[in-house]
């Protein structure tokens, strides 16, 4: 069995936590190797499975990535997570579908491509602060938080972006700065562990590169069940899924569900990486 652990040019050898997957799989007689998804010299048909892990530049190479996904699908190479899931998950309009299935999401306005962006006409009257970002993005790429008094300037700034990309306009929840964001990590649709992420004072971005602080937490069974309900909306197998949300008044407000390249915080939960590898073995057996 030969597996490619997919990564990007910035991390040719995977990030340190994901590097541990390779020797762990070797213990199960599975040969795994890091492979840059955009490397045109690779013969993908040599692999039995591709596992998406550190493809962290996909949103910067949108067209190229979509072409590559189609190539892998045409070659009928098996992937974890499945290509159909990846294609859905890279575009955050899936949140609209989640909401239609009864999932509570952050209050969101979905904006199709337009040459005449006017946020003042779109934003609900009771919002006082909002976040705007492309639907095809990651890691706070082209993301801004703004007061309603700034809406005209933001509208002008995003006009050229709106002509090329669909956008999400979300109500800013101040709880992100006090309660932080909670990530529920699932392996093979089974809950593994949860991590709370809080931004530094005065910021809203929880990513570690912006100073965010990560802590292992133990949510209530009710909150885990709410996250499980989100994961269970997927019909296909999922090696992993990370449900990111804000917990407010005993409700989980979904921010996004990451099924393509999220950090899974192996380092924060004992034996998490071993559980992950066990589920790889289970799914490819």
Residue frames relative to the residue before (quaternion, step in Angstrom):
aa qw qx qy qz dx dy dz
X 1.0000 0.0000 0.0000 0.0000 0.00 0.00 0.00
X 0.0614 -0.8046 0.5905 -0.0118 3.55 -0.78 1.08
X 0.0584 -0.8170 0.5726 -0.0357 3.54 -0.71 1.15
X 0.2290 -0.7302 0.6233 0.1609 3.57 -1.13 0.73
X 0.2228 -0.7301 0.6315 0.1361 3.55 -0.93 0.97
X 0.2983 -0.8249 0.4567 0.1483 3.55 -0.21 1.29
X 0.0175 0.7825 -0.6196 0.0585 3.52 -1.00 0.96
X 0.4609 -0.6664 0.5107 0.2874 3.58 -1.30 -0.27
X 0.7218 -0.4522 0.3033 0.4273 3.57 -1.30 0.21
X 0.6375 0.5472 -0.3305 0.4300 3.59 1.08 -0.70
X 0.7800 0.1895 -0.0924 0.5892 3.59 1.18 -0.58
X 0.0805 -0.8596 0.5021 0.0496 3.61 0.59 1.12
X 0.7514 0.3540 -0.1994 0.5199 3.58 1.13 -0.60
X 0.5581 -0.5886 0.3683 0.4544 3.60 1.30 0.29
X 0.5458 -0.5698 0.4625 0.4044 3.55 -1.25 0.23
X 0.7124 -0.5012 0.2634 0.4146 3.63 -1.12 0.54
X 0.6675 0.5039 -0.3176 0.4469 3.60 0.93 -0.81
X 0.7017 0.4623 -0.2753 0.4670 3.58 0.95 -0.84
X 0.5286 0.6247 -0.4128 0.3999 3.59 1.18 -0.38
X 0.6243 0.5755 -0.3314 0.4114 3.57 1.13 -0.69
X 0.5246 0.6430 -0.4083 0.3804 3.58 1.24 -0.37
X 0.6418 0.5792 -0.3288 0.3800 3.58 0.97 -0.89
X 0.7157 0.4010 -0.2840 0.4963 3.67 0.72 -0.87
X 0.6021 0.5597 -0.3627 0.4389 3.59 1.12 -0.59
X 0.6600 0.4855 -0.3022 0.4872 3.59 1.03 -0.77
X 0.5907 0.5869 -0.3605 0.4202 3.58 1.10 -0.69
X 0.6077 0.5597 -0.3454 0.4451 3.59 1.14 -0.61
X 0.6973 0.4035 -0.2526 0.5358 3.57 1.29 -0.36
X 0.5141 -0.6687 0.3860 0.3736 3.58 1.31 0.42
X 0.4894 0.6090 -0.4546 0.4278 3.55 1.07 0.83
X 0.2672 -0.7704 0.5610 0.1428 3.56 -0.70 1.12
X 0.0021 -0.8042 0.5925 -0.0480 3.57 -0.56 1.19
X 0.0191 -0.7919 0.6102 -0.0118 3.53 -1.11 0.73
X 0.4933 -0.6284 0.5054 0.3260 3.57 -1.13 0.62
X 0.0117 0.8012 -0.5968 0.0420 3.59 -0.95 0.88
X 0.3669 -0.7269 0.5431 0.2051 3.56 -0.82 1.07
X 0.4655 -0.7279 0.4241 0.2713 3.59 -0.53 1.18
X 0.7310 0.4360 -0.2336 0.4702 3.60 1.06 -0.74
X 0.4567 0.6806 -0.4483 0.3568 3.60 1.29 0.14
X 0.2724 -0.8148 0.4951 0.1293 3.57 -0.29 1.27
X 0.5910 0.5746 -0.3779 0.4215 3.63 1.22 -0.08
X 0.5819 0.6076 -0.3706 0.3936 3.58 1.23 -0.28
X 0.2752 -0.7154 0.6200 0.1677 3.53 -1.06 0.87
X 0.2682 -0.8216 0.4825 0.1424 3.56 -0.05 1.30
X 0.5861 0.6018 -0.3681 0.3986 3.58 1.15 -0.50
X 0.5512 0.6113 -0.3940 0.4089 3.60 1.26 -0.20
X 0.6928 0.4780 -0.2728 0.4660 3.57 1.22 -0.39
X 0.4481 -0.6737 0.5248 0.2645 3.54 -1.16 0.72
X 0.7947 0.0195 0.0179 0.6064 3.55 1.11 -0.75
X 0.1893 -0.7184 0.6507 0.1568 3.54 -1.29 0.49
X 0.1456 -0.7832 0.6008 0.0666 3.56 -0.92 0.95
X 0.3293 -0.7512 0.5417 0.1840 3.58 -0.63 1.13
X 0.0910 0.8056 -0.5817 0.0655 3.57 -0.77 1.03
X 0.8582 0.0475 0.0122 0.5110 3.64 0.28 -1.20
X 0.2603 0.7688 -0.5394 0.2242 3.61 0.95 0.83
X 0.0914 0.8895 -0.4415 0.0744 3.54 0.91 1.02
X 0.6748 0.4756 -0.3132 0.4693 3.60 1.23 -0.02
X 0.3405 0.7913 -0.4696 0.1935 3.60 1.25 0.09
X 0.6835 0.4935 -0.2973 0.4481 3.59 1.01 -0.77
X 0.6243 0.5130 -0.3359 0.4839 3.58 1.26 -0.28
X 0.7467 0.2819 -0.1566 0.5817 3.57 1.27 -0.40
X 0.0306 -0.8811 0.4716 0.0183 3.52 0.98 0.96
X 0.7114 0.4519 -0.2725 0.4642 3.60 0.71 -1.04
X 0.6610 0.5158 -0.3044 0.4521 3.56 0.90 -0.95
X 0.6621 0.5158 -0.3078 0.4482 3.57 0.96 -0.88
X 0.6564 0.5083 -0.3156 0.4596 3.58 0.96 -0.85
X 0.6268 0.5229 -0.3297 0.4743 3.59 1.03 -0.78
X 0.6605 0.5126 -0.3028 0.4574 3.57 0.95 -0.90
X 0.6252 0.5332 -0.3384 0.4587 3.60 0.98 -0.80
X 0.6589 0.5054 -0.3050 0.4664 3.57 0.97 -0.87
X 0.6176 0.5483 -0.3348 0.4537 3.56 1.08 -0.77
X 0.6692 0.4952 -0.2954 0.4688 3.57 0.91 -0.96
X 0.6387 0.5255 -0.3198 0.4621 3.57 1.02 -0.81
X 0.6665 0.5066 -0.2997 0.4574 3.58 0.96 -0.88
X 0.6623 0.4905 -0.2949 0.4835 3.56 1.12 -0.67
X 0.3241 -0.7823 0.4628 0.2622 3.56 1.39 -0.25
X 0.2989 0.7311 -0.5417 0.2874 3.54 0.99 0.91
X 0.4340 -0.7107 0.4920 0.2541 3.55 -0.85 0.97
X 0.0664 -0.8067 0.5871 0.0071 3.56 -0.99 0.85
X 0.1570 -0.7296 0.6573 0.1048 3.50 -1.32 0.53
X 0.4631 -0.3308 -0.7869 0.2383 1.53 -0.97 2.28
X 0.6786 -0.5036 0.3293 0.4213 3.62 -1.22 0.35
X 0.6310 -0.5515 0.3955 0.3758 3.56 -1.19 0.64
X 0.6308 0.5424 -0.3485 0.4319 3.61 0.93 -0.81
X 0.6463 0.5008 -0.3084 0.4862 3.59 1.08 -0.74
X 0.6407 0.5322 -0.3228 0.4495 3.57 0.94 -0.90
X 0.6676 0.5146 -0.3061 0.4424 3.57 0.86 -0.97
X 0.6627 0.4844 -0.3037 0.4838 3.57 1.04 -0.73
X 0.7296 0.5020 -0.2468 0.3933 3.54 0.85 -1.04
X 0.6237 0.5623 -0.3541 0.4115 3.60 1.14 -0.48
X 0.7232 0.3507 -0.2214 0.5522 3.60 1.26 -0.24
X 0.3628 -0.8156 0.4142 0.1779 3.55 -0.33 1.30
X 0.4199 0.6689 -0.4936 0.3642 3.58 1.20 0.30
X 0.4488 0.6653 -0.4649 0.3739 3.60 1.27 -0.06
X 0.5482 0.6173 -0.3976 0.4004 3.60 1.18 -0.47
X 0.6074 0.5461 -0.3521 0.4569 3.59 1.08 -0.66
X 0.6481 0.5046 -0.3100 0.4788 3.57 1.03 -0.81
X 0.6182 0.5422 -0.3376 0.4582 3.57 1.05 -0.78
X 0.6547 0.5156 -0.3074 0.4593 3.57 0.93 -0.94
X 0.6550 0.5142 -0.3075 0.4605 3.58 1.00 -0.80
X 0.6740 0.4607 -0.2855 0.5020 3.58 1.25 -0.41
X 0.6432 -0.5728 0.3076 0.4043 3.58 1.27 0.30
X 0.4755 0.6478 -0.4525 0.3868 3.59 1.26 0.28
X 0.3940 -0.7047 0.5399 0.2383 3.58 -1.00 0.87
X 0.0357 -0.7969 0.6030 -0.0095 3.58 -0.63 1.12
X 0.6342 -0.4640 0.4161 0.4575 3.55 -1.28 0.12
X 0.5682 -0.5780 0.4382 0.3886 3.63 -1.00 0.68
X 0.0367 0.8346 -0.5345 0.1280 3.55 -0.51 1.28
X 0.1773 -0.7210 0.6587 0.1221 3.53 -1.18 0.76
X 0.2299 -0.7786 0.5736 0.1092 3.58 -0.73 1.11
X 0.1240 -0.8264 0.5492 0.0095 3.57 -0.59 1.21
X 0.3174 -0.7439 0.5606 0.1779 3.58 -0.63 1.15
X 0.6717 -0.4620 0.3671 0.4479 3.59 -1.26 0.30
X 0.0934 0.8000 -0.5845 0.0979 3.56 -0.94 0.90
X 0.3658 -0.7060 0.5608 0.2308 3.55 -1.18 0.60
X 0.7363 0.3647 -0.2021 0.5330 3.59 1.29 -0.07
X 0.0422 0.8345 -0.5458 0.0623 3.57 0.75 1.07
X 0.0914 0.7624 -0.6350 0.0849 3.55 -0.91 1.01
X 0.2405 -0.8229 0.5008 0.1193 3.56 0.05 1.31
X 0.5909 0.5927 -0.3685 0.4048 3.59 1.08 -0.65
X 0.6714 0.4846 -0.2921 0.4787 3.58 1.13 -0.63
X 0.7158 0.4773 -0.2371 0.4512 3.56 1.18 -0.55
X 0.6697 0.5445 -0.3111 0.3979 3.56 0.99 -0.79
X 0.4976 -0.6558 0.4719 0.3156 3.63 -0.87 0.87
X 0.5984 -0.6364 0.3662 0.3207 3.55 -0.99 0.90
X 0.7138 0.4787 -0.2697 0.4342 3.61 1.03 -0.71
X 0.5196 0.6141 -0.4385 0.4008 3.62 1.23 -0.04
X 0.1782 -0.7855 0.5816 0.1140 3.58 -1.00 0.78
X 0.7747 0.1131 -0.0534 0.6198 3.56 1.29 -0.35
X 0.0343 -0.8267 0.5610 -0.0280 3.58 -0.96 0.83
X 0.2976 -0.7044 0.6142 0.1952 3.52 -1.40 0.27
X 0.0832 -0.7867 0.6107 0.0361 3.57 -0.98 0.87
X 0.1346 0.7863 -0.5895 0.1269 3.57 -0.99 0.88
X 0.5706 -0.5749 0.4426 0.3849 3.60 -1.18 0.40
X 0.5357 -0.6161 0.4695 0.3363 3.57 -1.19 0.56
X 0.7110 0.3328 -0.2144 0.5811 3.58 1.22 -0.53
X 0.4439 0.6803 -0.4539 0.3663 3.59 0.12 1.26
X 0.0545 -0.7686 0.6347 0.0590 3.53 -1.37 0.11
X 0.8381 0.2629 -0.1487 0.4542 3.55 -1.30 0.32
X 0.6419 -0.5530 0.3112 0.4305 3.60 1.05 0.81
X 0.2594 0.7768 -0.5204 0.2418 3.59 1.18 0.60
X 0.8476 -0.0515 -0.0215 0.5278 3.59 -0.80 1.12
X 0.4424 0.6834 -0.4520 0.3645 3.56 1.10 0.78
X 0.0252 0.7959 -0.6039 0.0354 3.57 -0.93 0.91
X 0.2286 -0.7147 0.6393 0.1680 3.52 -1.22 0.62
X 0.0274 0.8278 -0.5564 0.0661 3.57 -0.89 0.90
X 0.4778 -0.6244 0.5381 0.3036 3.53 -1.31 0.52
X 0.6310 -0.5505 0.3852 0.3879 3.55 -1.18 0.52
X 0.5945 0.5797 -0.3610 0.4244 3.59 1.12 -0.59
X 0.6924 0.4666 -0.2602 0.4849 3.59 1.25 -0.45
X 0.3890 0.7924 -0.4337 0.1808 3.57 1.28 -0.14
X 0.6372 0.5327 -0.3446 0.4375 3.60 1.00 -0.71
X 0.6664 0.5002 -0.2961 0.4669 3.57 0.97 -0.91
X 0.6505 0.5024 -0.3117 0.4767 3.60 1.00 -0.82
X 0.6210 0.5492 -0.3336 0.4489 3.56 1.01 -0.82
X 0.6630 0.4920 -0.2974 0.4795 3.57 0.96 -0.87
X 0.6535 0.5383 -0.3075 0.4344 3.56 0.96 -0.93
X 0.7625 0.3906 -0.1907 0.4792 3.58 1.00 -0.87
X 0.3958 0.7424 -0.4724 0.2628 3.61 1.23 0.00
X 0.6968 0.4568 -0.2862 0.4732 3.59 0.83 -0.91
X 0.6225 0.5284 -0.3368 0.4688 3.60 1.10 -0.68
X 0.6566 0.5296 -0.3016 0.4443 3.58 0.99 -0.93
X 0.6152 0.5538 -0.3480 0.4402 3.58 1.13 -0.54
X 0.7589 0.3676 -0.1832 0.5054 3.58 1.21 -0.55
X 0.8072 0.2108 -0.0729 0.5465 3.58 1.13 -0.62
X 0.4647 -0.6067 0.5535 0.3312 3.55 -1.22 0.51
X 0.2150 -0.7977 0.5567 0.0872 3.56 -1.09 0.73
X 0.2438 -0.7093 0.6333 0.1909 3.51 -1.37 0.37
X 0.1104 -0.7476 0.6527 0.0535 3.52 -1.01 0.93
X 0.0004 -0.8336 0.5499 -0.0529 3.58 -0.47 1.19
X 0.5192 -0.6106 0.4917 0.3403 3.53 -1.13 0.67
X 0.3965 -0.7032 0.5351 0.2489 3.57 -0.91 0.90
X 0.1926 -0.7756 0.5948 0.0873 3.55 -0.77 1.09
X 0.3820 -0.7548 0.4755 0.2415 3.64 -0.41 1.13
X 0.5385 0.6411 -0.3993 0.3737 3.59 1.18 -0.43
X 0.5390 0.6215 -0.4127 0.3910 3.60 1.17 -0.43
X 0.6982 0.4675 -0.2732 0.4684 3.58 1.11 -0.63
X 0.7327 0.3854 -0.2293 0.5118 3.59 1.20 -0.43
X 0.7633 0.3256 -0.1799 0.5282 3.59 0.82 -1.00
X 0.3558 -0.7429 0.4867 0.2908 3.55 1.18 -0.61
X 0.5304 -0.5952 0.5043 0.3317 3.52 -1.40 -0.12
X 0.2056 -0.7797 0.5800 0.1154 3.58 -0.98 0.81
X 0.1788 -0.7731 0.6035 0.0789 3.54 -0.95 0.98
X 0.1674 -0.7548 0.6305 0.0683 3.54 -0.86 1.09
X 0.1512 -0.8153 0.5558 0.0591 3.59 -0.54 1.16
X 0.0906 -0.7895 0.6070 0.0038 3.53 -0.90 1.07
X 0.1313 -0.7489 0.6442 0.0832 3.54 -1.11 0.83
X 0.8279 -0.0297 -0.0252 0.5595 3.59 -0.70 1.10
X 0.6575 -0.5576 0.2609 0.4344 3.55 1.09 0.97
X 0.5866 0.5255 -0.3884 0.4784 3.58 1.24 0.46
X 0.5062 -0.6662 0.4520 0.3093 3.59 -0.86 0.95
X 0.1907 -0.7884 0.5786 0.0851 3.57 -0.94 0.96
X 0.7542 -0.2613 0.2339 0.5551 3.57 0.62 -1.16
X 0.2667 -0.7565 0.5776 0.1516 3.56 -1.31 0.23
X 0.1320 -0.7849 0.6045 0.0323 3.53 -1.14 0.79
X 0.2451 -0.7438 0.6032 0.1510 3.56 -1.00 0.87
X 0.1205 -0.7958 0.5928 0.0260 3.56 -0.96 0.96
X 0.0503 -0.8086 0.5861 -0.0091 3.56 -0.69 1.10
X 0.4236 -0.7014 0.5073 0.2667 3.59 -0.96 0.85
X 0.5793 -0.5297 0.4574 0.4179 3.56 -1.26 0.20
X 0.6809 -0.4905 0.3460 0.4196 3.57 -1.22 0.47
X 0.8200 0.2532 -0.2001 0.4727 3.53 -0.94 0.95
X 0.6857 0.4215 -0.2878 0.5191 3.60 1.27 -0.10
X 0.3261 -0.7332 0.5560 0.2165 3.58 -1.29 0.22
X 0.5959 0.5830 -0.3521 0.4253 3.58 1.28 -0.27
X 0.2760 -0.8090 0.5027 0.1287 3.56 -0.63 1.12
X 0.4666 0.6989 -0.4479 0.3054 3.61 1.21 -0.23
X 0.5850 -0.6215 0.3977 0.3367 3.57 -1.04 0.81
X 0.6298 0.5431 -0.3605 0.4224 3.60 1.03 -0.65
X 0.6845 0.4151 -0.2826 0.5286 3.60 1.28 -0.25
X 0.6711 -0.5309 0.2846 0.4320 3.58 1.26 0.32
X 0.3659 0.7540 -0.4771 0.2644 3.58 1.26 0.13
X 0.2881 -0.7567 0.5670 0.1513 3.56 -1.10 0.79
X 0.1871 -0.8082 0.5550 0.0608 3.58 -0.77 1.10
X 0.0017 -0.8015 0.5963 -0.0450 3.56 -0.95 0.95
X 0.4406 -0.6607 0.5346 0.2891 3.59 -0.97 0.84
X 0.0250 -0.7981 0.6018 -0.0181 3.59 -0.86 0.97
X 0.3074 -0.7371 0.5782 0.1673 3.54 -1.34 0.34
X 0.1834 -0.8245 0.5271 0.0933 3.59 0.12 1.27
X 0.6130 -0.5390 0.4226 0.3938 3.54 -1.27 0.36
X 0.6355 -0.5310 0.3928 0.3999 3.56 -1.22 0.46
X 0.6089 0.5607 -0.3478 0.4403 3.59 1.11 -0.67
X 0.6690 0.4828 -0.3015 0.4780 3.60 0.97 -0.83
X 0.6259 0.5274 -0.3359 0.4661 3.57 1.05 -0.76
X 0.6372 0.5280 -0.3208 0.4606 3.59 1.02 -0.79
X 0.6325 0.5219 -0.3320 0.4662 3.59 1.05 -0.75
X 0.6509 0.4905 -0.3066 0.4918 3.58 1.03 -0.81
X 0.6205 0.5491 -0.3323 0.4506 3.59 1.04 -0.80
X 0.6167 0.5559 -0.3351 0.4453 3.59 1.03 -0.82
X 0.6395 0.5206 -0.3167 0.4688 3.58 1.06 -0.79
X 0.6637 0.5037 -0.2964 0.4669 3.57 0.90 -0.96
X 0.6858 0.5124 -0.2814 0.4335 3.57 0.98 -0.86
X 0.5090 0.6244 -0.4426 0.3940 3.62 1.22 -0.02
X 0.6100 0.5362 -0.3479 0.4684 3.60 1.25 -0.33
X 0.3695 -0.7423 0.5223 0.1991 3.57 -0.83 1.02
X 0.7132 0.4598 -0.2554 0.4634 3.58 1.01 -0.83
X 0.6528 -0.4866 0.3999 0.4209 3.56 -1.34 0.22
X 0.0938 -0.7663 0.6320 0.0671 3.55 -1.18 0.63
X 0.3618 -0.7070 0.5601 0.2358 3.57 -0.66 1.05
X 0.7942 -0.0750 0.0717 0.5987 3.55 0.98 -0.86
X 0.0262 0.7433 -0.6683 -0.0159 3.49 -1.36 0.41
X 0.1432 -0.7721 0.6138 0.0816 3.55 -1.06 0.78
X 0.1878 -0.7871 0.5831 0.0724 3.55 -0.56 1.20
X 0.0980 -0.8056 0.5842 0.0091 3.58 -0.52 1.23
X 0.2245 0.7904 -0.5456 0.1650 3.57 -0.75 1.00
X 0.4214 -0.6520 0.5596 0.2902 3.50 -1.39 0.00
X 0.2730 -0.7579 0.5722 0.1536 3.57 -0.88 0.96
X 0.1044 0.7925 -0.5859 0.1330 3.58 -0.45 1.26
X 0.8486 -0.0802 0.0267 0.5222 3.58 -0.78 1.09
X 0.7025 -0.5005 0.2583 0.4351 3.56 0.80 1.10
X 0.6079 0.4932 -0.3789 0.4935 3.57 1.13 0.64
X 0.2976 -0.7322 0.5864 0.1771 3.56 -1.11 0.74
X 0.1455 -0.7803 0.6060 0.0515 3.56 -0.58 1.21
X 0.3191 -0.7827 0.5056 0.1733 3.55 -0.38 1.25
X 0.2286 -0.7475 0.6119 0.1206 3.54 -0.93 1.00
X 0.7360 -0.2689 0.1668 0.5985 3.55 1.02 -0.86
X 0.2383 -0.7105 0.6296 0.2051 3.54 -1.31 0.29
X 0.2303 -0.8112 0.5322 0.0753 3.54 -0.52 1.28
X 0.0382 0.8145 -0.5747 0.0702 3.57 -0.60 1.17
X 0.6497 0.5409 -0.3211 0.4269 3.58 1.19 0.28
X 0.8381 -0.1370 0.1202 0.5142 3.64 0.60 -0.94
X 0.2832 0.8051 -0.4970 0.1569 3.62 0.99 0.62
X 0.5224 -0.5332 0.5454 0.3812 3.50 -1.34 0.35
X 0.2151 -0.8011 0.5499 0.0984 3.59 -0.84 0.97
X 0.4035 -0.7715 0.4291 0.2405 3.58 1.34 0.25
X 0.0504 0.8218 -0.5600 0.0920 3.55 0.85 1.01
X 0.6770 0.5393 -0.2928 0.4063 3.56 0.98 -0.89
X 0.6899 0.4987 -0.2829 0.4420 3.61 1.17 -0.41
X 0.7620 0.2992 -0.1682 0.5491 3.58 1.19 -0.40
X 0.4740 -0.7071 0.4507 0.2686 3.55 -0.65 1.15
X 0.8565 0.0895 -0.1196 0.4941 3.55 -0.94 1.03
X 0.3291 0.7630 -0.5024 0.2392 3.62 1.19 0.31
X 0.6603 0.5042 -0.3175 0.4572 3.58 0.91 -0.87
X 0.6411 0.5191 -0.3245 0.4628 3.58 1.01 -0.78
X 0.6300 0.5178 -0.3316 0.4743 3.60 1.05 -0.74
X 0.6277 0.5470 -0.3175 0.4538 3.55 1.04 -0.86
X 0.6805 0.4832 -0.2841 0.4720 3.57 0.85 -0.99
X 0.6217 0.5454 -0.3443 0.4444 3.60 0.99 -0.76
X 0.6783 0.4790 -0.2955 0.4725 3.58 1.03 -0.75
X 0.5589 0.5544 -0.3945 0.4740 3.61 1.16 -0.48
X 0.6637 0.5107 -0.2936 0.4610 3.54 0.88 -1.00
X 0.6410 0.5347 -0.3104 0.4548 3.57 1.00 -0.88
X 0.7277 0.4632 -0.2511 0.4391 3.59 0.84 -0.98
X 0.7441 0.3907 -0.2381 0.4869 3.61 1.05 -0.58
X 0.4516 0.7099 -0.4399 0.3140 3.56 1.27 -0.12
